[in-house]
Amino acid sequence: MYLTLQTIALILTVTTAAAVLVRGYNRAHKFVLRQEEQDGELKAIKSEQTVLVYGVLACLKGLKEQGCDGPVTEAIGRIEKHINVQAHQ
């Protein structure tokens, strides 16, 4: 059995097509893994930001109880409005 140029070309074509498919699959798989990792990181960041916002709100309310007014009252109102808007989205 002899290898003709057509047979060699066919083998190279099939091998190249298989390599392209495997490479495409690997890229898609890496993309999905990266997206899942980023989703987890975003969830952690949002959770941390929630805790920080409630901490700042508690500090502002403590300042208001001690008699601070003006910007403190305004900031409390803005934070509470933001929390309410986010809760209803």
N, C-alpha and C positions, 0 to 999 in steps of 0.2 A: 504494500500500500504506500503510495506516494502522497506527499503533501503538496497540493497545488497552491498557487497563489490565492485562489478563491477560498480554499479551506483555511489558510492562514488568516486571510482577511476576515472571514466569518468568525474564527476563534477570537481574534483581536476585537472585533465589534461586540461580540457577546461579553467578553471580559470587561471591556470599557463600559458597556451598559450596566453590568452588574456593579462595577466599582462606583459609577455615578449614583445608582440607586442606594447603595450602602452609605455613601457619603451624605446623600440627601437625608436619609433616615437618621443618621448620626447627628446632623445639624438640627433637625427638627426635635430630636430627643433632648439634646443639650438645651435648646430654646425652651422647651416645656419645663425641664428641671430648673432652669434659671428663673422662669416666671413663677414657679411654685415657691422657690426660695425668696424671691422678692415679695411675693404676697405675704409670706410669713413675717418678713421683716417689717413690711408696712403695717401689718396687724399689731405687731409689738410696739411700733412707734406710735400708732394711734392710741393704744392702751396707755402708754407712758404719758402722752400728751393729755389724755383725759384726767389722769391723776394729777398732773401739774396744774391744769386749769382749776380743778376743784381745790387744790392747795392754795393757789393764788386767791381764789374767791374766798376761802376761809380766812386768809390773812387780811383781805380787804374788809371783810365783815368785822373782824376783830378790831381793825383800825376805826371803823365806823362806831363801834360800841365804845371806843375810848374818846370819841368826840370829833374825830377827823371828818371833814365834810368836803363838799365841792367835788374835786376830781375823784375822790374815793367813791362817793355815791354814784357818780357818772360811770365809773369803771365797773362797779357792781352791776348796775343796770345793763351795761353793754354785754358783760359776760353772761348774765342770766338770760338776756335776749338771745345771744348766740347759742347757748345750751338748749333753749326752747326750740329754736329754729332747726338745730341739728337733730333734735329728738323727733321732729315731725317730718323729716325728709325720708 
